[in-house]
Amino acid sequence: MVLPLPRARRRAATALAALAVAALTALPGPATAGPPDTLVMGMVLEPPHLDPTAGAAAAIDEVVYANVFEGLTRIGPDGSVQPALAERWEISDDGLTYTFHLRRDVTFHDGTAFTADDAVFSLQRALADDSVNAQKGLFAAIDSVAALDGYTLVVGLSRPEGRLLYNLGWGDAVMVGLESADTNKTRPIGTGPFRFVRWVQGDRVELEAFPDFWGPAPALSAATFRFIPDPAAALAAMLAGDVDAYANFPAPEGLAILEEDARFAVVVGTTEGETILALNHRRPPLDDPRVRRAIGHAIDRNTLIDGAMFGYGTPIGSHFAPHHPAYVDLTDRSPHDPERARALLAEAGIAPGDLRLTLHLPPPSYARRSGELIAAQLGAVGVAVEIIPVEWAQWLDQAFRGHDFDMTIVAHTEPLDIDIYARDDYYFGYDNPAFDALMATLQSTRDTAARADLYRQAQTILAEDAVNGFLFQLAKLGVWDARLSGLWRDSPVQANDLTGVSWQP
């Protein structure tokens, strides 16, 4: 549960409540909370499309993962790997051959049967040279895919991959149909317990229970994902009953109001969201580690967590989740030290006021609010910052794909994604052969203790190289109708899994 907020926070919450009242008249409709067998889920961001195998936006998975689409495996609420479309599997002694036994009673929402041919198609599509899969690296160890019969799939690896079963549980690895893959962006057809009904762009996505689902029927007959990014409007929607739940509530300053209202449950959990100030190494002087270290010393993480997140979040010193057993607290490698920041800039030949940087801020409140504070903190050490607010589609096009930025703030919510720092041409442009070699070793290591040691080494390299400004681990701020059960407390993957959600008397 949420601890009481300090008096200053409660004043802010009161001010937000006033804004929320004003926002009540501005909310889009209809899609109000309905009868007890339906659910309206609020979301901060609208997905750019609805195909999880063709996009990097977390909002895609937040709508369709486990609801519309399923993989051979799935990730449960505790982060464990569970059977999904593959009911069981065997692994060869050398770790190079995986034999998956598929469920025989599965159909896609268009009525076509799911077979091993669809699994072969899905994996080969992800592996193809022209693949648009945002996480193509998940499949890098796969050398061959073959159907022994209609319900037996054999996956051959070029090297052992200790995380293969976990990787196959990501949204990027869901199974798609040969007949429908090309239209999944706008009309997703999967095998999950809910099927797509319609997408009212700028407002909501509607799903309904799929009557021919292979597993237990969901308790919900329908679900609507409604897009309300503004914090005041989100609070207004909850208070008015226009939404039943927010799995990731965008207004932490409003939690004090909601926790005092018996209608709501306020649940604070963990996410995989390492929130970073990403630095573009392709642009001098950000390719100079002294400048990057100076930026790190200019940032006061506690002020960010207190001022932008109202106390919700955990400081991080590298790209790793604090709740993971292999986590190392490396915040002491870049403590808030303005004098040290100024000295490092001078050592790099940069006089006060000479360095001007842009800061692209996507819509989430954690980014916009943190950005304002970071701009002030960098200004205090002589770095001028121009803030450029961008919409999510702009961020994906300009920063993520186009590398057209100096600095940006984003939470990387993929699980155990420290390997992104070894990817060629990734958006922040880090290049360290020693780190790449460490990741290659990690990929082929199956022993849990050995993997943990490699993760610790990797965290240390990133901290010492000051690759990015490592800010805080995003907390999962869940708010929902107190009668609801089955919503996830934590976010081991990017998901709003509704399969176990029900209304209680």
Residue pairs with C-beta under 8 A, 6 or more apart in sequence:
1 259
1 266
1 267
1 268
2 255
2 256
2 259
2 266
2 268
4 256
5 13
5 253
5 255
5 256
5 310
5 311
9 253
9 256
9 310
9 311
10 256
12 253
12 310
13 253
13 254
13 255
13 256
13 257
16 231
16 232
16 235
16 251
16 253
16 254
16 257
17 235
17 254
17 257
19 232
19 235
20 232
20 233
20 235
20 236
20 239
20 254
21 236
22 232
22 236
23 230
23 232
23 233
23 235
23 236
24 236
24 239
24 240
26 233
27 228
27 233
27 236
27 237
27 240
27 242
28 202
28 203
29 242
31 40
31 203
31 204
31 206
31 224
31 226
31 242
32 40
32 241
32 242
33 40
33 241
33 242
33 243
33 244
33 481
34 40
34 222
36 483
36 503
37 219
37 220
37 221
37 222
37 503
38 220
38 221
38 222
38 223
38 224
39 220
39 222
39 223
39 224
39 244
39 245
39 484
39 498
39 501
40 223
40 224
40 226
40 242
40 243
40 244
40 245
41 223
41 224
41 225
41 226
41 243
41 244
41 245
41 246
41 247
41 496
41 498
42 226
42 227
42 228
42 234
42 237
42 238
42 243
42 245
42 246
42 249
43 59
43 62
43 63
43 225
43 226
43 227
43 228
43 246
43 247
43 248
43 496
44 59
44 227
44 228
44 229
44 234
44 248
44 250
44 363
44 364
44 365
45 57
45 58
45 59
45 227
45 229
45 363
45 364
45 392
46 59
46 201
46 202
46 227
46 392
47 55
47 57
47 59
47 60
47 62
47 63
47 205
48 55
48 57
48 59
48 60
48 392
48 393
48 396
49 55
49 60
49 185
49 186
50 60
50 63
50 64
50 68
50 184
50 185
50 186
50 188
50 196
50 199
50 205
51 60
51 176
51 184
51 185
51 188
52 60
52 61
52 64
52 65
52 69
52 171
52 172
52 174
53 122
53 125
53 126
53 133
53 171
53 172
53 173
53 174
53 176
53 184
54 132
54 133
54 134
54 184
54 185
55 132
55 134
56 134
56 135
56 396
56 400
57 392
57 396
58 413
58 414
58 494
59 392
60 171
61 171
61 493
61 494
61 495
62 225
62 247
62 248
62 494
62 495
62 496
63 205
63 225
63 496
64 171
64 188
64 190
64 192
65 171
65 174
65 493
65 494
65 495
65 496
65 497
66 74
66 192
66 495
66 497
66 498
66 499
67 192
67 193
67 194
67 207
67 223
67 496
67 497
67 498
67 499
68 109
68 188
68 190
68 192
68 194
68 195
68 196
68 207
69 171
69 174
69 175
69 176
69 188
69 190
69 191
69 192
70 84
70 85
70 174
70 175
70 190
70 191
70 192
71 84
71 85
71 168
71 169
71 170
71 171
71 173
71 174
71 175
72 84
72 85
72 86
72 100
72 102
72 119
72 153
72 168
72 169
72 173
72 175
73 81
73 82
73 83
73 84
73 86
73 165
73 166
73 168
73 169
74 81
74 82
74 83
74 84
74 169
75 81
75 82
75 166
75 169
75 170
75 415
75 492
75 493
75 495
76 82
76 492
77 488
77 489
77 490
77 492
77 497
78 490
78 492
79 415
79 490
79 492
79 493
81 165
81 166
81 169
82 169
84 169
85 102
85 103
85 106
85 114
85 119
85 175
85 191
86 100
86 101
86 102
86 103
86 153
87 101
87 102
87 103
88 100
88 101
89 98
89 99
89 100
89 101
89 165
90 98
90 99
91 97
91 98
91 99
92 98
94 160
95 157
95 160
95 161
95 446
96 156
96 157
96 158
96 159
96 160
97 154
97 155
97 156
97 157
98 154
98 155
98 157
98 164
98 165
99 148
99 152
99 153
99 154
99 155
100 119
100 152
100 153
100 154
100 155
101 151
101 152
102 114
102 115
102 116
102 119
102 151
102 152
102 153
103 114
103 151
103 214
104 151
105 214
106 113
106 114
106 191
106 214
107 113
107 114
107 191
107 212
107 214
108 114
108 177
108 179
108 180
108 189
108 190
108 191
109 189
109 190
109 191
109 195
109 196
109 210
110 177
110 179
110 180
110 189
111 212
112 177
112 179
112 180
114 175
114 177
114 191
115 147
115 150
115 151
116 147
116 148
116 149
116 150
116 151
116 152
116 153
117 147
117 150
117 178
118 175
118 176
118 177
118 178
119 145
119 147
119 153
119 175
120 145
120 146
120 147
120 153
121 176
121 178
121 181
122 173
122 174
122 175
122 176
122 181
123 139
123 142
123 145
123 155
123 173
124 145
125 131
125 133
125 176
125 181
126 133
126 136
126 138
126 139
126 172
126 173
127 136
127 139
127 142
127 145
133 139
133 172
134 172
135 170
135 172
135 173
135 414
137 419
137 423
138 167
138 168
138 170
138 172
138 173
139 167
139 173
140 443
141 157
141 158
141 159
141 160
141 161
141 164
141 443
142 155
142 156
142 157
142 158
143 156
143 157
143 158
144 154
144 155
144 156
145 153
145 154
145 155
145 156
146 153
146 154
146 156
147 153
147 154
148 154
155 164
157 164
159 443
159 444
160 444
160 445
160 446
161 167
161 443
161 444
162 442
162 443
162 444
162 445
162 446
162 451
163 416
163 443
166 415
166 416
167 173
169 493
170 414
170 415
170 493
171 493
171 494
171 495
174 190
175 190
175 191
176 184
176 189
176 190
177 189
180 187
180 189
183 189
186 199
187 196
188 196
189 195
189 196
191 213
191 214
192 210
192 213
192 499
193 209
193 210
193 213
193 215
193 217
193 218
193 498
193 499
194 207
194 208
194 209
194 210
194 218
194 220
194 223
194 498
195 207
195 208
195 209
195 210
196 205
196 206
196 207
197 206
197 207
197 208
197 222
198 205
198 206
199 205
199 206
200 206
202 227
203 226
203 227
204 224
204 225
204 226
204 227
205 224
205 225
206 222
206 223
206 224
207 222
207 223
207 224
207 225
208 221
208 222
208 223
209 217
209 218
209 220
209 221
209 222
211 217
215 499
218 498
218 499
218 501
219 486
219 501
219 502
219 503
220 498
220 501
220 502
223 498
225 496
226 237
226 242
226 243
228 234
228 237
228 243
229 250
229 363
229 364
230 250
231 250
231 251
231 253
231 254
231 365
232 251
234 246
234 249
234 250
234 251
234 254
235 251
235 254
235 257
235 258
236 242
237 243
238 246
238 249
238 258
238 264
238 479
239 257
239 258
239 261
244 480
244 481
244 484
245 478
245 479
245 480
245 481
245 484
245 487
246 477
246 478
246 479
246 480
247 476
247 478
247 480
247 487
247 488
247 491
247 496
248 271
248 476
248 477
248 478
248 491
249 255
249 477
249 478
249 479
250 364
250 365
251 365
252 309
252 310
252 311
252 312
252 477
253 310
255 266
255 310
255 477
255 479
258 264
258 266
258 479
259 266
262 482
263 481
263 482
264 479
264 480
264 481
264 482
265 478
265 479
265 480
265 481
265 482
265 484
266 477
266 478
266 479
267 476
267 478
267 479
267 480
267 487
267 489
268 312
268 475
268 476
268 477
268 478
269 475
269 476
269 478
269 488
269 489
269 490
269 491
270 321
270 323
270 473
270 475
270 476
270 490
270 491
271 321
271 411
271 413
271 473
271 474
271 475
271 476
271 490
271 491
272 321
272 412
272 413
272 414
272 415
272 416
272 417
272 491
272 492
272 493
273 411
273 412
273 413
273 473
273 474
273 491
274 316
274 319
274 320
274 321
274 411
274 412
274 417
274 470
274 473
274 474
275 313
275 316
275 366
275 370
275 409
275 410
275 411
275 412
275 471
275 472
275 473
275 474
276 319
276 409
276 410
276 411
276 412
276 468
276 469
276 470
276 471
277 295
277 299
277 374
277 407
277 408
277 409
277 468
277 469
277 470
277 471
278 399
278 405
278 407
278 408
278 409
278 410
278 427
278 428
278 468
278 469
279 286
279 292
279 295
279 406
279 407
279 428
279 467
279 468
279 469
280 286
280 403
280 405
280 406
280 407
280 427
280 428
280 429
281 287
281 428
281 429
281 430
281 431
281 467
282 403
282 429
283 406
285 291
285 348
285 350
285 355
286 292
286 357
286 406
286 407
288 348
289 465
289 466
290 344
290 345
290 347
290 348
291 344
291 345
291 348
291 350
291 355
292 465
292 466
292 467
292 468
292 469
293 334
293 344
293 466
294 340
294 341
294 342
294 344
294 345
294 348
294 381
294 383
295 341
295 378
295 383
295 407
295 466
295 469
296 334
296 341
296 466
296 469
296 470
297 334
297 335
297 336
297 337
297 338
297 340
297 341
297 344
297 381
298 336
298 338
298 341
298 377
298 378
298 380
298 381
298 383
299 334
299 336
299 374
299 377
299 378
299 469
299 471
300 336
300 377
301 315
301 316
301 331
301 336
301 471
301 472
302 315
302 336
303 336
303 373
303 377
304 313
304 370
304 373
304 374
304 471
304 472
305 311
305 312
305 313
305 314
305 315
305 472
307 369
307 373
308 365
308 366
308 369
308 370
308 372
308 373
309 366
309 369
309 370
309 472
309 475
312 475
312 477
313 472
313 473
313 474
313 475
314 322
314 472
314 473
314 475
315 331
315 471
315 472
316 322
316 330
316 331
316 470
316 471
316 472
316 473
317 329
317 330
317 331
317 332
317 333
317 334
317 463
317 470
318 328
318 330
318 459
318 460
318 462
318 463
318 470
319 412
319 417
319 418
319 420
319 421
319 459
319 462
319 467
319 468
319 470
320 326
320 327
320 328
320 418
320 455
320 459
321 327
321 415
321 416
321 473
322 329
322 473
323 473
324 416
324 455
325 452
326 451
326 452
326 453
326 455
326 456
327 459
328 456
328 459
328 460
330 459
330 460
330 463
330 470
331 470
333 463
333 464
333 466
334 463
334 466
334 469
334 470
338 380
338 381
341 381
342 352
342 381
342 382
345 352
345 355
345 381
345 382
345 383
350 382
351 382
352 381
352 382
353 382
353 384
354 382
355 382
355 383
355 384
356 383
356 384
356 385
356 386
357 378
357 383
357 384
357 385
357 386
357 406
357 407
358 385
358 386
358 387
358 388
358 405
358 406
358 407
359 371
359 374
359 375
359 385
359 386
359 387
359 388
359 406
359 407
359 408
359 409
360 388
360 390
360 395
360 398
360 399
360 405
360 406
360 407
360 408
361 367
361 368
361 371
361 387
361 388
361 389
361 390
361 408
361 409
362 390
362 391
362 392
362 395
362 408
362 409
362 410
363 389
363 391
363 392
364 411
366 409
366 411
366 474
367 408
367 409
367 410
367 411
368 389
370 409
370 471
371 387
371 409
372 387
374 385
374 409
374 469
375 385
375 387
378 384
378 385
379 385
385 407
390 398
390 399
395 408
395 410
398 404
398 405
399 405
399 408
399 427
400 427
401 427
403 427
403 429
407 469
409 471
411 474
412 420
413 474
413 491
413 494
414 420
414 493
414 494
415 492
415 493
418 439
418 455
418 458
418 459
418 462
419 439
419 442
419 443
420 426
421 430
421 432
421 435
421 439
421 458
421 462
421 467
422 435
422 436
422 439
422 440
428 467
428 468
430 465
430 467
432 461
432 465
434 461
435 458
435 461
435 462
435 465
438 454
438 457
438 458
438 461
439 458
441 454
442 451
442 454
442 455
442 458
445 451
445 454
462 468
462 470
463 470
476 488
476 489
476 490
476 491
478 487
478 488
478 489
480 487
481 503
483 503
483 504
483 505
484 501
484 502
484 503
484 504
485 501
485 502
485 503
485 504
486 498
486 499
486 500
486 501
486 502
487 496
487 501
488 495
488 496
488 497
